[in-house]
């Protein structure tokens, strides 16, 4: 999937079709960082490559667990050609159109969940994805490939699945029925060395992630929360610039905590349900990635951070921004004064958070 004119458009594309005896393949020729040519053949989509919306196409990010990572594609490589088609002289729009068309025959290996537009409020989404009770934790986890003895203890003698959570850069505003900003969470889970990696993408509002994911995790870990998330502070209220980056850092820390069995099984079961993780018997190819699935995932905040312009396909620059419950989502700063004010506000909030954390640590030490 991808956007046509978005900063950091995620491209699940890439290559002319090369029909082998087994299955379709895409041949991509790269210029490496040393100037040499490197050829890679892809057999599934999405490839997990991210690059800016400009020519030449230089790989800036590689999604963890993707086929690009498995094949050894590296950051900084430049796509030279797709099959026998050279990209020199093409515009970014022409190149991306060609890539999208060429990738369509590939096997789709990612589930893309539809946003829960029928449950946009926190209350409704909580009712739709209810927390897992202790009696149901063990059988529910089994459906995802996890083995637990009870709702509070893991089976330590078996290998548990490895989970990795991240963010697709950007956000989109959905106006049905109300304006809300949605962030895309990407996930990969491998049940074992002999099992295939399952990948999926799910969209949630910041209010959903805070109330139904962050808060239960913080409560479940108690004092141990600061140990696992010391360098990964959660996003601020109001979806300020930098929200996607903060969420990505926090989700990475959450993945490590889950993989290290720091969270109790019942809480992990609730997290998997909330994120709509794929079940063991769920066919990852049943939902195809389409250009409409995430057309507006072009991040204004990424453009600000990199100093480059950005456009949104589905939401015009003058469209009203979404709201996050009673707080407003951020609007791209258009003047130096506005940018400075936002930066100052963010810095002040961060200092307040640091002071509160230091005070809490001192109180804990005194109690000990």
N, C-alpha and C positions, 0 to 999 in steps of 0.2 A: 504494500500500500504506500501511498505517498501523497504529498500535496504538490500542486503545480508551481506555485510561486511562494513558497514559505521558507523562511530561514530554518536551517536544520531539518529540512524535509526528510522524513524517514523513507528510504527507497527499498521496497521489496521487489526489486526488478532485476535486471541485469543479464543481458546476453542474447545473442541469436540462438535459435534452437538448433542443437546438434543431435540428430536422432541416432542413438546407438541401438544395439540389439536389446539391451536391458530396459532402458528408460530414457526419456528426454534429458539432455544436458545443455547447460549454457556455458559457452566458452568466453572467458574474460581474460584479456591481456592487460597486465599492469606494468607501469614503470615503478620500480622500487625506489627506495630512498638513495640507493647508490647508482641509479641510472640504468640498471639492468632490466630486462624484460622478464616477467614472471607470468606464466599461464596457469589459470585455475579453471576447473570444470565443476559447475554447480548442478545439483540434481533436485533441489527443493527450494521452495520459497516460504517465508521471506529469508533473504540472505543475511540480514542483520547489519547492513552497512549504512552509515549515516555520513552525509557530506553537505557542505553549504550549497546554496542555490546560485552557483556561478560556475563558469568554466575556467580552467579544466576541473574535472571531477576528482577531487582529492579526498581520500577517506580520512575522516576526522574521528569517528567513533565506530566501534565494533561491538555489537550486542553480545553479551556473555552467553555462551552455550549455542550460538548460531553456527551455521555451516561455514561462514566466513572465518570464524575463529578456529574451527576444526581444521580448515584447509591451510591455516597459517597466514592469512591476509594480515597485513600490518598497517598501523596508522601511518599516514603520510604517503601511501601508495596512490598513484594516479591511474585512473582507467584510461588505457590507450585505445582499445578497440573491443568491440562486441562481435565475436566471430570474425568475419571478414570486413566488418564495417568499422572504419576509423572515425573517431569522434572529432578529429581536428576540423575546424571550420564550422562546427555546429554551434547553435545557441543552446543554452541550458534547457530551454523548453523543448527544442527539437530532440536533444539527447534523451531527456526524461521520457518523452512520448515514445521514442524508439525502444527504450529500455522497458517501459511498462508493457508494450505490445509483445516484446520478445520473451518476457518472463511468464506470460500467461499459460503456456503449456506445462510448466513445472508443477510438480506435486506440491500441494499446499500442506505445510506442517505446523500451522499455528491456528489455534482457536481464537476467534475474535468475538468476544461477548458483546451483545447489544446493551447499550446503556439503559438502566432501569428507569425509563421515563415515567412509568406508572407509579414510581415510588421515589420521587425526587427529594422529599423531605427526609430528615434523619429519622423521624418517628416511623414513617412508612417503610423506609429501607430496613430499619431494625426489625420491623414485623415480618418483612419478606425474608431476610436472612437472620433468623433467630440464633442467639447464642446456643452452643451445644451444651446440653446438660450432662452431668457426670455419668448417668446411666447409658447415654448414647455415644459417649466419646470414643470408646474402643472400637465398636463396629463401624462408625463413620470414618475414623482414621484408616481402617483397613481398606476402605474403598479407594483411598488415595495412595495406598502402598505403605503406610506407616503401621508399626506394631507397638502397641502399648499394653501394659499389664492391667492398669487401672486408669482412671481419669487423672490421677496424680503422679503416676510412675511409668517410665518407659521400659521396654524390654531391651536390656543393654547387650544381650548376646547376639543380636541380629543387626545387620546393616540397615540403617534408616535411609529414606530418600534424601537427596541433596536438593535444597531449594535456593533459588536466587531470584530476588525481586529487584526491579529497577523502574525507571520512568522513561517514557517516550518524551523527548524534549518538546515542550509547548503545551498548549491547552486549546480547547475550543469552547465556544459559547453555543449552547443549544437553546432555542427560543420556544420550545414546545413542552408544556404550555407557557412556561415562564423562562426568563433569561437566567441561566445559571452557567457557571464555568465548570468544565469537566476536565479532569486530568487523567491521562492514560497510564496505567500501571502494567508493566510487562513482567512476565514470570517464566521461569524454566524450572522443571523438576525432573529429576532422574531417580527412578525407584531403585536402581542397582546398576552395577557395571554392565550387566548383560541386558539391561532394559533400555529402550529408546528414550531419548529426552523429549518430554512433552512441553510445548510452549503455548502460552496464551496471553491475551491482552484484555484488560477490563478497565472500564472508565468509572471513576468516582469523583464526587465533588469533594472539596477540601473539608467541608463540614462532616461528610461521611467518614473520611479517613481519620479525622481528629477524634470524633466521638465514638465510632464503632471499631476503630483499630488502635489508635494511639492510646486512648484513655484506658481501655481494658488491659493493654500490654503493660502500661505504667503501673496500674493497680496490681496486676498479677505478679510483677517482679518485685514490687515494694522497694525496699532500700537498695536492692541489687540493680535497679533500673539505671542508676548513674554509672555503674560499672560497664554496662553494655552500650550505653548511648552517650557517653561522656563527650565524644567528638562528633556527635550527630544530633544536634538540636532540631526539634520539630519545627515545621513552618509556622510563621506568625499568623495571627488572625487577619482577615482582610485580604489575603492573597497578594501580599506585597511583592515587588520584584525580587526574584531569587527563590520563589516558592518551589518551582519544579526541582531546582538544584538541592534545596534542603530536603525535599521529600525523597529524592534519589538517595541521598546520604543516609537518611533515617531508615529507608527500606533496606538498604545494604546491611546496616547494623542489625535490623530485625532478622534478616536472613541468617546472619551468623549466629544470633541468639537461638534461633530455631534449630539450626544444624548442630549446635553444641548441646542440645537438649536442655537449655536453660529455662525454657518455658514448659509448663505442665501440659500434658497431652490434651486435656479438655480445651485449653486456650488455643492451642495450635489447630485443633479441629474447627473451632469458631473462626479462626483467621482464614483457613482454607475455604470455608463456606462463604465468608464475606467476600473473598477475592475471586470466588467462582473458579477455583483451581480445577484442572481437568481430572476426571476420574481415571482409574487404571484401564477400564474398558471403553473409554470414550475415544472415538475416532477423531484424531487431530486434523483430518483432511475434510471433515464434513462442512466446515464453514470457510468459504473462500474469502480472501482479502480483496476488497474492492477499493477503487479510488474514492468512493463516497464514504468509506468507513471512518476515515479520520481526516477529512479534507482540510479542516481548519487547525490542525496541529502545527501551526507555525507560531513560534513563541516570540511575543514582543519582548519578553525579558531577556531571551537569548540575544535578540538583536541589540538591545541596550548594552548587554555585557560585552558583545563583540564589536560594538560600534558600527554595525551594518544595518541597512534598512530591511524591512520585512513587510510583506503584505499577507492578508488573510483572504482565503477564497470564499468561505461561506459567510464571513462577518466583515462588513465594510469598516473602514477606519472610523466612520462617523456613527456606527451602530451603537446602541446602548449596551453597556457592559453588563455582565451577569452579576448576581448577588449571591453571597454565601450566607444564608440565613439572614441575620440582621446586619451583616457587615457587607460592604461593597467590595467587589473584586477590583484589582488594580487596573488603572488605565495607563497606557503608555505616556510617559512624560514627554511633553512637547516643548518645554522651555527649560533653560538651565536652572531657573529658580525652582521649578517644580521638581526637577531631578534632585537638586540639592536638598530640598525640604524632605523628600522621600528618604534619601540616604541618611539624613540627620535623624529622622524618626526611627529608621531601622537600627541605626547605631545606638540610639538611646535605649531602645527596647532590648537590644542585645546586652548592653551594660547592666540593665535592670535584672535581666535573667541571670547574668553571671553573679551579680551581688546576691540574688536570692539563693542560688545554688551554693555559694560559699557560706552563706549564713546557715543553710540547712546542714552542710557538712560539719560546721563548727558545733551545731547543736547535737548532731549525732555523736561526735567525738566526746563532748561533755557528758552525754548520757552513758557512753561506754566507760 
